[in-house]
Amino acid sequence: MYIYGRYRKMNALVSRGISLQWSDEVRHLVVHIVRSFRFKISLDKSKCSFYRVAISIFGKVGRVASEEVTLQLFNSKCLPVLLYGLEACPINKSDLSSIDFVFNRFFMKISRTSNIETVKSAQFSVM
């Protein structure tokens, strides 16, 4: 499978008599590389996996565990799912704000508040 760029008019790529399918997105390990004029990744699948892990943690420990235990589980289980491979990929401003939104929503869930100032101060004190 090959990611095509500006040459949308090409129907298929034939290699050794085998027709290869064009695609908008390709997965390498856990990183999803999307079609673009520059090297670009998609965080959608990573965010979905992050939410799946976070929901399973809340489903297992719920409100029974302390905030420290929940944060430790967050650091050991959720963060690697979301941040895997990002140190090797260029991240633009919209990707950073998307990751920031995920963190803020998680901390809002832990601290049981929707006040962003409270969440930012809690993140600063924890990290």
ABEGO torsion letter per residue (X at the ends): XBBBBABAABABBBBGGBBBBBBABBBBEABBBBBBABBBBBAAAAAAAAAAAAAAAAAAAEAABBAAAAAAAAAAAAAAAAABGAAABBBBAAAAAAAAAAAAAAAAAAAGBABAAAAAAAAAAAX
